């Protein structure tokens, strides 16, 4: 039955917990599948919220879900052992039911896909670090030049006061150099994929501003920070840092001849918002739809992976957030991420 | 030209020549100044390409600048743009590149444009002074 139709397979998801949410996020991205709804008895189930964000019907009643749609398949990820029988009794025989062991296998596959996605995220991050070379060389070799010059001078410096001052300058220069390595090793490490924690948004934005300077020269870019203090979100701190670094790097790259980078955090009615704005080249309207798609890039071959914004969107969705963009060619772009306010469990 | 002693036009008895150091990092300008002053050079500083162009176009520098030591990665007018400008407008002033990021392609292209030396930070004082001394010999005297 499924193979006959070339139209999208219409699927309903039953259970909106962790499994249902992950399944929804995955199936939603697949063109051959049309998720027509998701249901859970618990109105606070995370998958229902996620569905509303994606404009997919979110229901708390099984009968409504079955009755409303010309379904091809129901995927039961409730984990309820009695559910399969209930479904078989209530649902039209034409509709396939994926339940029990089959849905457990499906859950395994979804988890496997999530692991692959995390790998992809890491690979994209590492690919990006390749472009840090110039920035790192600049920030290490400049202090080294200072250290070398001062040390050479100290060899035959007679004035004790000068010796004292220059020795202090050397110590400071060494500290600056070690900070670079510390920042970068913490950035390049693999994100601990399963560990969400309460993340201070403003601190992460500041860290990202520091790291983005290696990726792209901030020459002639004025940085404006406008933070609302005390904002925290639930998420993976390493992945969130990666998201912010990517957004800031993109913004600065869009301003080849300089401009203003504005980084803002605020509380909006929809949740906690982070906005990254530039006064750069902007994005043509016809490309706006595509920028979050995997492998979409306007950069020359070898310069961009085309996975930056795709991964940003993935991480933001994992955190049950949304990302949007406004852009005007020649004026600039603003990316806005909206996070659910954190409810630490 | 070798019969003209260095500093012929500069006057000061101990001055071997006038060098413009272009780098956005004050620390680098400071330490390069220190290094070159030891060999008797008078050192001028500019924090980017734009300032360097201003400096060379002001007062007697047009005539009396002997050598330039120029960084690449800088705000405003960067090193590449500044070097193109200097090669075009002041071809008599030898240029030494002092950069934090070794890039073979860039070095080749710059040397082709007439840059006399391409040094990578950190460079020892002795090497920097030797490079400047070589550049001094290569410079052409300003038209009077």
Interface residues (C-beta under 8 A of the other chain):
Chain A: X133 X134 X137 X138 X139 X140 X141 X142 X143 X144 X145 X146 X147 X148 X149 X150 X152 X153 X169 X173 X217 X219 X220 X258
Chain B: X25 X27 X28 X30 X31 X32 X34 X35 X73 X74 X75 X76 X78 X100 X101 X102 X103 X120 X121 X122 X123 X124 X125
